[in-house]
C-alpha cells in the first residue's frame, strides 16, 4: 500500500513538473523567439544597408577617379596643343608635362604617340620624380590594343582602357603595376591627325581607396572586370589579375559563382541571397556614370566593372542572413539552455509543492468523505449520496431500499478481546457487505457499529435477497475461520419511491426500528465470544 502511494505521488510530481515545465518553457520560448526574430530582422537590415551603402561608396570613388583622370588627359592634351610650334620642338610641352607629372604623382607615363605608333614624347614617373625619356629609348606601340582603339577615335572622344597589369618587353612588370590607359586623338594646327596623347594611370591609389572602404565590410569586397575576373579581392589578393596568367584563366568569379554572375549580367545592380552567400552588387564605369563637361565623351574599352559585396554563408553574418526559421529556433534553444535548466528546476520544485498540496487536499477530501478505518463513506457523505439519489429518482419514481445495520456484540468483543479484535470485526463486516452488494449500491458507516446500505432500484424483497448473501458470507467465515468471536449483524430494510415526498430521516428511522426488533430476537440465543481452548488461534485479519 505504501509502495502504491509512493508511486502515485511520484507520478503526480512528474505530471505536474512536466505540465509546469512545458507551459513555462513554451511561453519563454515564444517570447525569446519573437525577440530573436525582431533582433535578427533589425540586424539583417543594418548589415544589408551598410553593405549596399558601401558598394555605392566604392562606385562613387571609382567613377569620380576616372572622371578626374579624363579631365587630366584633356589638360595635358591642351598643353601639347599650346606648346606645339609645328617644327617638332616640344621642349615647352615636355617641361609642362614634367611639372604636371611631379605634381600629380599618379601617372606612370605621359606620352605622345604619332599616327604610326612611335612614341614622340614620354615622361616617366618614379619614386624619385618625373623624367623625360631619351629619344633612343622611345618605343613603337602600334601593336598595343589601346593604340589601335584610340587612334580610331573622333576629335572629341576620350578612350578609357581596361584595368590590367603593365607589360614591359612582353613581361608583366615587377612589382606589379595595375594600369589604366586613357587616350585621346591629337590634331595639329592644320587640323590633321598627328597621333594620340596617352596617360598611363597607376591605379594603386584608386585600389588603395577601394581597399580602405572594403575594410569596413562585414564580408568581402570584389571589383570585377567585364569578363568576371577579379581586379580586387579583399579576402584573397592572390585571386586578382588571374586573367593575365594563361595558366589561371579558369580562376574567376564567373566560374566560382556562375548563377550570381548571370544575375549580375541581367540585373546590373541589386541583392541576391542563396546557399552560396549574400551578394550586393552594382555596375560601375558605365556610360551613365561617366560624364565629361564640354563637348567630349568617353569611349569605354574596359566594359562594365562590377563592385560586389559578398558575405559567405559560413560566417556569423552569413548564417544570420541566409538562415531560416528553423535555424533561428535552434539558435534560441541553444543560447537559452541554461534558462531551460532553471525553468526545469523551478518546475520540479513547483511540481513537488503542487503534489504535496494535492496529496494533502486529497487526504482532507478523503477523510471528509470516507471512514478512515473501513474505507467506506462516512455518515455525512452517505446521507449526501442518499439525498442526491433521492432527488435523481423523483422523475422516474424508481424504488430505493435502505438497509440499517448494527453489529451484534461489538462491545463484548472490545471488552473481552480488545479493541484491535473489535476493529477486525468491523472491517470483516464492512468487507462482507462490499463483496456482496451490487456496483450501483453503496454502504456508509453511521457510527461505531452502525452501517447503512443503499440499494438503488430494489424493492424490499430484492434488498433482502442481497442481505441474505451478505449473511451467508458471515456464516462462511464463522464456519471456516477459527476466530474467537462470531460475526453477526442485525438489519432492517425500508423501501420508498423517488417521488413519495417522504423524509429521508423518517425512512432511516423506520429501518432502524426494524433493525432493533430483529436485534432483540437474535440476542436471546446469541453468544458472540466463543469458548477459547488452548491452541486455538484467531483467524487472519481480513484484507481490504
C-alpha positions as CSV (number, residue, x, y, z in Angstrom):
1,X,0.0,0.0,0.0
2,X,2.9,2.3,0.9
3,X,4.6,1.5,-2.4
4,X,1.4,2.3,-4.3
5,X,1.2,5.7,-2.6
6,X,4.8,6.5,-3.3
7,X,4.4,5.5,-6.9
8,X,1.2,7.6,-7.2
9,X,3.0,10.6,-5.6
10,X,6.0,10.2,-7.9
11,X,3.7,10.1,-10.9
12,X,2.0,13.3,-9.7
13,X,5.3,15.0,-9.3
14,X,6.3,14.0,-12.8
15,X,3.0,15.1,-14.3
16,X,3.0,18.5,-12.5
17,X,6.6,19.1,-13.3
18,X,6.1,18.3,-17.0
19,X,3.0,20.5,-17.1
20,X,4.7,23.4,-15.4
21,X,7.9,23.0,-17.4
22,X,6.1,22.7,-20.8
23,X,3.9,25.7,-20.0
24,X,6.7,28.0,-18.8
25,X,9.2,26.7,-21.5
26,X,6.7,27.3,-24.3
27,X,5.9,30.8,-23.0
28,X,9.6,31.5,-22.6
29,X,10.4,30.0,-26.0
30,X,7.8,32.1,-27.8
31,X,8.9,35.3,-26.1
32,X,12.6,34.7,-26.8
33,X,11.9,33.6,-30.4
34,X,9.9,36.7,-31.1
35,X,12.7,38.8,-29.6
36,X,15.3,37.0,-31.6
37,X,13.4,37.3,-34.8
38,X,13.0,41.0,-34.3
39,X,16.6,41.4,-33.4
40,X,17.7,39.3,-36.4
41,X,15.5,41.4,-38.7
42,X,17.0,44.6,-37.4
43,X,20.5,43.3,-37.7
44,X,19.9,41.9,-41.2
45,X,18.6,45.3,-42.2
46,X,21.6,47.1,-40.7
47,X,24.1,44.7,-42.4
48,X,22.5,44.9,-45.8
49,X,22.0,48.7,-45.6
50,X,25.7,49.0,-44.7
51,X,26.8,46.7,-47.5
52,X,24.7,48.4,-50.1
53,X,25.9,51.8,-48.9
54,X,29.5,50.6,-49.1
55,X,29.0,49.3,-52.6
56,X,27.6,52.7,-53.6
57,X,30.6,54.5,-52.0
58,X,33.0,52.3,-53.9
59,X,31.2,53.0,-57.1
60,X,31.4,56.8,-56.4
61,X,35.1,56.6,-55.7
62,X,36.0,54.8,-58.9
63,X,33.7,56.8,-61.1
64,X,35.0,60.1,-59.7
65,X,38.5,58.9,-60.1
66,X,38.1,58.0,-63.8
67,X,36.3,61.3,-64.5
68,X,39.3,63.2,-62.9
69,X,41.7,61.1,-65.0
70,X,39.8,62.0,-68.2
71,X,40.0,65.7,-67.2
72,X,43.7,65.4,-66.7
73,X,44.1,63.8,-70.1
74,X,42.4,66.7,-71.7
75,X,44.6,69.1,-69.8
76,X,47.8,67.6,-71.0
77,X,46.4,67.4,-74.5
78,X,45.7,71.1,-74.3
79,X,49.2,71.7,-73.1
80,X,50.5,69.8,-76.1
81,X,48.5,71.8,-78.5
82,X,49.6,75.1,-76.9
83,X,53.3,74.1,-76.9
84,X,53.4,72.6,-80.4
85,X,55.1,75.1,-82.6
86,X,54.8,73.0,-85.7
87,X,58.6,72.5,-86.1
88,X,58.8,69.3,-84.0
89,X,60.2,71.2,-81.0
90,X,58.3,70.0,-77.9
91,X,60.5,71.4,-75.2
92,X,57.8,73.6,-73.7
93,X,55.4,70.7,-73.7
94,X,58.0,68.4,-72.1
95,X,58.7,70.9,-69.3
96,X,55.0,71.3,-68.8
97,X,54.3,67.6,-68.6
98,X,57.3,67.0,-66.2
99,X,55.9,69.6,-63.8
100,X,52.4,68.1,-64.2
101,X,53.7,64.6,-63.5
102,X,55.6,65.7,-60.4
103,X,52.6,67.5,-59.1
104,X,50.1,64.6,-59.7
105,X,52.5,61.7,-58.8
106,X,49.9,59.1,-60.1
107,X,50.8,58.8,-63.8
108,X,53.4,56.2,-64.6
109,X,53.7,57.6,-68.1
110,X,52.5,60.6,-70.1
111,X,53.0,60.0,-73.8
112,X,52.5,61.5,-77.2
113,X,52.4,58.7,-79.9
114,X,52.3,59.6,-83.6
115,X,50.0,58.0,-86.1
116,X,52.5,55.3,-86.8
117,X,52.6,54.2,-83.2
118,X,56.0,55.8,-82.4
119,X,56.5,57.4,-79.1
120,X,57.4,61.1,-79.6
121,X,57.3,62.2,-76.0
122,X,57.3,60.0,-72.9
123,X,57.5,61.3,-69.4
124,X,58.1,58.6,-66.8
125,X,57.4,58.9,-63.1
126,X,59.1,57.0,-60.4
127,X,59.6,57.5,-56.7
128,X,62.5,59.9,-57.4
129,X,60.3,62.1,-59.6
130,X,59.4,62.7,-63.2
131,X,62.0,62.2,-66.0
132,X,61.9,62.6,-69.8
133,X,62.8,59.5,-71.8
134,X,65.7,59.8,-74.2
135,X,64.8,59.6,-77.9
136,X,66.9,56.4,-78.2
137,X,64.7,54.7,-75.6
138,X,61.4,55.6,-77.2
139,X,59.3,52.6,-78.5
140,X,56.8,51.8,-81.1
141,X,53.3,50.9,-79.6
142,X,51.4,50.3,-82.8
143,X,50.7,46.7,-81.8
144,X,49.2,47.6,-78.4
145,X,45.4,47.3,-78.1
146,X,45.0,50.8,-76.6
147,X,46.7,52.4,-79.6
148,X,44.6,50.5,-82.1
149,X,41.4,51.6,-80.4
150,X,42.4,55.2,-79.5
151,X,43.7,56.1,-83.0
152,X,40.2,55.5,-84.4
153,X,38.5,58.0,-82.1
154,X,36.9,61.2,-83.1
155,X,38.4,64.5,-82.0
156,X,36.0,64.9,-79.1
157,X,36.3,61.4,-77.7
158,X,38.3,60.1,-74.7
159,X,39.3,56.4,-74.6
160,X,39.5,54.6,-71.2
161,X,41.2,51.2,-71.4
162,X,40.6,48.1,-69.3
163,X,42.4,47.8,-66.0
164,X,45.3,45.4,-66.2
165,X,48.9,45.0,-65.3
166,X,51.6,47.0,-67.1
167,X,53.7,45.0,-69.5
168,X,57.3,45.9,-70.5
169,X,59.3,44.0,-73.0
170,X,56.5,41.4,-73.2
171,X,56.7,40.7,-69.5
172,X,54.5,41.7,-66.6
173,X,56.4,44.5,-64.8
174,X,57.5,43.6,-61.3
175,X,56.5,44.7,-58.8
176,X,53.1,44.7,-60.5
177,X,51.6,47.9,-61.7
178,X,47.8,48.0,-62.1
179,X,47.3,50.3,-65.0
180,X,44.5,52.2,-66.8
181,X,45.4,54.0,-70.0
182,X,43.4,57.0,-71.1
183,X,43.9,58.3,-74.6
184,X,42.5,60.9,-76.9
185,X,43.4,61.9,-80.5
186,X,45.7,64.9,-81.1
187,X,45.1,67.1,-84.1
188,X,47.7,69.6,-85.2
189,X,47.3,73.2,-86.0
190,X,46.3,72.4,-89.6
191,X,43.6,70.1,-88.3
192,X,45.3,66.9,-89.3
193,X,45.5,63.8,-87.0
194,X,49.0,63.6,-85.7
195,X,48.7,60.9,-83.1
196,X,47.3,60.3,-79.6
197,X,48.0,61.5,-76.1
198,X,48.1,58.7,-73.6
199,X,48.1,58.8,-69.8
200,X,49.2,55.6,-68.0
201,X,47.4,55.9,-64.7
202,X,48.9,53.8,-61.9
203,X,45.7,52.5,-60.3
204,X,47.3,51.7,-57.0
205,X,45.9,54.8,-55.3
206,X,42.4,54.0,-56.5
207,X,42.7,50.4,-55.4
208,X,44.0,51.7,-52.1
209,X,40.9,53.8,-51.6
210,X,38.8,50.8,-52.5
211,X,40.6,48.7,-50.0
212,X,40.2,51.3,-47.3
213,X,36.4,51.3,-47.7
214,X,36.4,47.5,-48.1
215,X,37.9,47.1,-44.6
216,X,34.5,48.2,-43.1
217,X,32.6,45.5,-44.9
218,X,31.0,42.6,-42.9
219,X,32.3,40.2,-45.7
220,X,34.5,40.6,-48.8
221,X,34.6,43.3,-51.4
222,X,35.2,42.3,-55.0
223,X,35.9,44.5,-58.0
224,X,35.2,42.6,-61.2
225,X,36.1,43.4,-64.8
226,X,33.6,42.8,-67.7
227,X,34.8,39.2,-68.1
228,X,34.1,38.2,-64.5
229,X,37.7,38.2,-63.3
230,X,38.8,39.8,-60.0
231,X,40.5,43.1,-60.2
232,X,40.4,43.4,-56.5
233,X,39.6,40.7,-53.8
234,X,39.6,41.9,-50.2
235,X,39.7,38.3,-48.8
236,X,42.4,36.8,-51.1
237,X,44.6,39.1,-53.1
238,X,46.1,36.2,-55.0
239,X,42.8,35.8,-56.9
240,X,43.2,39.2,-58.6
241,X,44.7,39.5,-62.1
242,X,44.4,35.8,-62.9
243,X,43.3,36.8,-66.5
244,X,46.9,37.9,-67.0
245,X,48.2,34.4,-66.5
246,X,47.2,31.8,-69.1
247,X,47.7,29.0,-66.6
248,X,45.0,30.5,-64.3
249,X,42.3,31.6,-66.7
250,X,39.7,29.3,-65.1
251,X,40.0,31.1,-61.8
252,X,37.3,33.7,-61.8
253,X,34.3,35.0,-60.0
254,X,32.3,34.0,-63.1
255,X,33.3,30.3,-62.7
256,X,33.1,30.2,-58.9
257,X,29.6,31.8,-58.8
258,X,28.1,31.2,-62.3
259,X,24.4,31.8,-61.2
260,X,25.2,35.0,-59.5
261,X,27.3,36.2,-62.4
262,X,24.4,35.5,-64.8
263,X,22.2,37.5,-62.5
264,X,24.6,40.4,-62.4
265,X,24.7,40.5,-66.2
266,X,21.0,40.7,-66.3
267,X,20.0,43.0,-63.4
268,X,23.2,45.2,-63.2
269,X,22.6,46.1,-59.6
270,X,20.7,44.5,-56.6
271,X,20.9,42.0,-53.8
272,X,21.0,38.2,-54.2
273,X,20.9,35.6,-51.4
274,X,21.5,31.9,-51.9
275,X,23.2,28.9,-50.3
276,X,26.5,30.3,-51.5
277,X,26.1,33.6,-49.6
278,X,24.7,37.1,-49.9
279,X,25.7,39.3,-52.7
280,X,25.2,43.1,-53.0
281,X,26.4,44.4,-56.4
282,X,26.3,47.3,-58.8
283,X,27.9,48.0,-62.2
284,X,30.4,50.9,-62.3
285,X,32.1,52.8,-65.1
286,X,29.1,52.7,-67.3
287,X,28.4,55.5,-69.8
288,X,25.8,57.0,-67.4
289,X,28.3,57.1,-64.6
290,X,31.0,58.9,-66.5
291,X,30.2,62.4,-67.7
292,X,32.7,64.9,-69.0
293,X,32.0,68.6,-69.3
294,X,32.1,70.3,-72.6
295,X,31.9,68.6,-76.0
296,X,33.9,65.5,-75.1
297,X,32.5,62.0,-74.5
298,X,34.1,58.8,-73.1
299,X,34.6,55.6,-75.0
300,X,35.0,52.7,-72.7
301,X,37.3,50.0,-73.8
302,X,37.1,48.3,-70.5
303,X,33.4,47.2,-70.4
304,X,31.4,47.5,-67.3
305,X,33.1,46.8,-64.0
306,X,31.1,45.5,-61.0
307,X,31.5,46.1,-57.3
308,X,30.3,43.2,-55.2
309,X,29.9,42.8,-51.5
310,X,30.0,39.2,-50.6
311,X,29.1,37.7,-47.2
312,X,30.0,34.0,-47.1
313,X,27.4,31.6,-45.6
314,X,29.8,30.2,-43.0
315,X,30.4,33.5,-41.2
316,X,28.3,34.8,-38.4
317,X,26.8,37.4,-40.6
318,X,26.3,34.9,-43.4
319,X,24.5,32.5,-41.1
320,X,22.2,35.3,-40.0
321,X,21.4,36.5,-43.5
322,X,20.9,33.0,-45.1
323,X,19.4,31.3,-42.1
324,X,15.7,30.2,-41.9
325,X,13.2,30.0,-39.1
326,X,14.4,26.5,-38.2
327,X,17.9,27.9,-37.7
328,X,16.5,30.7,-35.5
329,X,14.7,28.1,-33.4
330,X,17.9,26.1,-32.9
331,X,19.8,29.3,-32.0
332,X,17.2,30.3,-29.4
333,X,17.2,26.9,-27.9
334,X,21.0,26.7,-27.9
335,X,21.5,30.1,-26.4
336,X,19.0,29.6,-23.7
337,X,19.8,26.1,-22.5
338,X,20.8,27.4,-19.0
339,X,17.4,29.2,-18.8
340,X,15.6,26.0,-19.6
341,X,17.6,24.2,-16.9
342,X,16.4,26.9,-14.4
343,X,12.9,26.5,-15.6
344,X,13.1,22.7,-15.2
345,X,14.5,23.2,-11.6
346,X,11.7,25.6,-10.9
347,X,9.1,23.3,-12.4
348,X,10.4,20.4,-10.4
349,X,10.2,22.5,-7.2
350,X,6.8,23.7,-8.1
351,X,5.7,20.3,-9.1
352,X,6.7,18.9,-5.8
353,X,4.8,21.7,-4.0
354,X,1.7,21.1,-6.1
355,X,2.0,17.4,-5.4
356,X,2.3,17.9,-1.7
357,X,-0.6,20.3,-1.7
358,X,-2.7,17.9,-3.9
359,X,-1.9,15.0,-1.6
360,X,-2.9,17.0,1.4
361,X,-6.1,18.2,-0.2
362,X,-6.8,14.6,-1.3
363,X,-6.3,13.4,2.2
364,X,-8.5,16.1,3.6
365,X,-11.2,15.3,1.0
366,X,-10.8,11.6,1.6
367,X,-11.2,11.9,5.4
368,X,-14.1,14.3,5.0
369,X,-15.9,11.7,2.8
370,X,-14.7,8.3,3.9
371,X,-14.4,6.4,7.1
372,X,-10.7,6.1,7.9
373,X,-10.9,2.5,9.3
374,X,-13.1,0.9,6.7
375,X,-12.7,3.0,3.6
376,X,-16.4,3.3,3.0
377,X,-18.5,6.5,3.0
378,X,-18.8,8.3,6.4
379,X,-22.2,9.4,7.8
380,X,-22.2,12.8,6.2
381,X,-21.2,11.6,2.7
382,X,-23.6,8.7,3.0
383,X,-26.6,11.0,3.7
384,X,-25.5,13.3,0.9
385,X,-25.3,10.5,-1.6
386,X,-28.7,9.2,-0.5
387,X,-30.2,12.7,-0.9
388,X,-28.7,13.0,-4.4
389,X,-30.1,9.6,-5.3
390,X,-33.5,10.5,-3.9
391,X,-33.5,13.7,-6.0
392,X,-32.4,12.0,-9.2
393,X,-35.2,9.4,-8.9
394,X,-38.0,11.9,-8.4
395,X,-38.9,11.9,-12.1
396,X,-38.9,8.2,-12.8
397,X,-40.2,7.3,-9.3
398,X,-37.9,4.3,-9.1
399,X,-37.6,2.4,-5.8
400,X,-34.8,2.8,-3.2
401,X,-34.3,0.5,-0.3
402,X,-32.4,1.4,2.8
403,X,-30.8,-1.2,5.0
404,X,-29.9,-0.2,8.5
405,X,-27.3,-2.5,10.1
406,X,-25.9,-2.8,13.6
407,X,-23.1,-5.2,14.5
408,X,-24.1,-7.7,17.2
409,X,-21.8,-8.0,20.2
410,X,-19.1,-5.4,19.2
411,X,-19.0,-4.1,22.8
412,X,-18.3,-7.6,24.1
413,X,-15.5,-8.2,21.6
414,X,-13.9,-4.9,22.6
415,X,-14.3,-5.6,26.3
416,X,-13.1,-9.2,26.3
417,X,-10.8,-9.5,23.3
418,X,-9.6,-5.9,22.9
419,X,-10.2,-3.1,20.5
420,X,-7.8,-4.5,17.9
421,X,-10.1,-7.5,17.6
422,X,-13.1,-5.2,17.6
423,X,-11.6,-3.3,14.7
424,X,-11.1,-6.6,13.0
425,X,-14.8,-7.4,13.4
426,X,-15.8,-4.0,12.0
427,X,-13.6,-4.4,8.9
428,X,-14.8,-8.0,8.4
429,X,-18.4,-6.8,8.4
430,X,-17.6,-4.0,6.0
431,X,-15.7,-6.2,3.6
432,X,-18.5,-8.8,3.6
433,X,-21.0,-6.1,2.7
434,X,-18.8,-4.6,-0.1
435,X,-18.2,-8.0,-1.6
436,X,-21.9,-8.8,-2.0
437,X,-23.7,-5.6,-2.9
438,X,-24.1,-4.5,-6.5
439,X,-21.9,-2.0,-8.3
440,X,-24.6,0.7,-8.1
441,X,-25.2,0.2,-4.4
442,X,-23.2,1.8,-1.7
443,X,-22.6,1.5,2.0
444,X,-21.8,4.1,4.7
445,X,-20.7,3.9,8.3
446,X,-23.0,5.9,10.5
447,X,-21.3,5.4,13.8
448,X,-19.2,2.8,15.8
449,X,-21.2,-0.3,14.9
450,X,-24.0,1.1,12.7
451,X,-24.0,1.0,8.9
452,X,-26.4,2.0,6.1
453,X,-26.7,0.2,2.7
454,X,-28.5,2.0,-0.1
455,X,-30.0,-0.3,-2.8
456,X,-30.9,1.6,-5.9
457,X,-33.8,0.2,-7.9
458,X,-34.5,-2.6,-5.5
459,X,-37.7,-3.2,-3.5
460,X,-37.6,-4.7,-0.1
461,X,-37.6,-8.3,-1.4
462,X,-34.7,-7.7,-3.7
463,X,-32.8,-5.9,-0.9
464,X,-33.5,-8.7,1.5
465,X,-32.0,-11.2,-1.0
466,X,-28.8,-9.2,-1.2
467,X,-28.7,-9.1,2.6
468,X,-29.0,-12.9,2.8
469,X,-26.0,-13.2,0.6
470,X,-24.1,-11.0,3.0
471,X,-25.2,-13.1,6.0
472,X,-24.0,-16.2,4.1
473,X,-20.6,-14.6,3.7
474,X,-20.5,-14.0,7.5
475,X,-21.6,-17.6,8.3
476,X,-18.9,-19.0,5.9
477,X,-16.2,-17.1,7.9
478,X,-17.7,-18.3,11.2
479,X,-17.6,-21.9,9.9
480,X,-14.1,-21.8,8.2
481,X,-12.1,-19.5,10.3
482,X,-11.2,-20.3,13.9
483,X,-12.0,-16.8,15.2
484,X,-12.6,-16.3,18.9
485,X,-15.8,-14.5,18.1
486,X,-18.8,-14.9,15.9
487,X,-19.6,-12.4,13.1
488,X,-23.2,-11.3,13.4
489,X,-25.3,-8.3,12.5
490,X,-28.9,-7.2,12.7
491,X,-30.6,-5.4,9.9
492,X,-33.8,-3.5,9.0
493,X,-34.9,-2.7,5.5
494,X,-37.3,0.1,4.4
495,X,-38.2,0.8,0.8
496,X,-39.6,4.1,-0.7
497,X,-40.2,5.6,-4.1
498,X,-38.3,8.6,-5.5
499,X,-41.5,10.7,-5.8
500,X,-43.0,9.7,-2.4
501,X,-42.1,13.0,-0.7
502,X,-41.1,11.1,2.4
503,X,-38.4,12.5,4.6
504,X,-35.1,10.6,4.4
505,X,-34.6,10.7,8.2
506,X,-38.1,9.2,8.7
507,X,-37.2,6.4,6.3
508,X,-33.9,5.7,8.0
509,X,-35.6,5.7,11.4
510,X,-38.2,3.2,10.2
511,X,-35.3,0.9,9.0
512,X,-33.6,1.5,12.4
513,X,-36.7,0.3,14.3
514,X,-36.9,-2.8,12.2
515,X,-33.2,-3.5,12.9
516,X,-33.8,-3.2,16.7
517,X,-36.7,-5.5,16.6
518,X,-34.5,-8.1,14.9
519,X,-31.6,-7.5,17.3
520,X,-33.9,-8.3,20.3
521,X,-34.7,-11.6,18.8
522,X,-31.2,-12.5,17.8
523,X,-29.6,-11.6,21.1
524,X,-31.7,-14.0,23.0
525,X,-29.7,-17.0,21.9
526,X,-26.5,-15.3,20.6
527,X,-23.2,-15.8,22.3
528,X,-20.6,-13.7,20.4
529,X,-17.5,-14.7,22.4
530,X,-16.6,-18.3,21.7
531,X,-15.2,-20.6,24.4
532,X,-11.4,-20.4,23.9
533,X,-9.4,-23.6,24.1
534,X,-5.6,-23.8,24.3
535,X,-4.1,-24.0,20.8
536,X,-6.9,-22.1,19.2
537,X,-5.9,-19.1,17.2
538,X,-7.7,-16.2,15.9
539,X,-8.2,-16.0,12.2
540,X,-6.2,-13.7,10.0
541,X,-7.0,-10.1,9.7
542,X,-9.2,-9.6,6.7
543,X,-7.6,-7.6,3.9
544,X,-9.2,-4.6,2.2
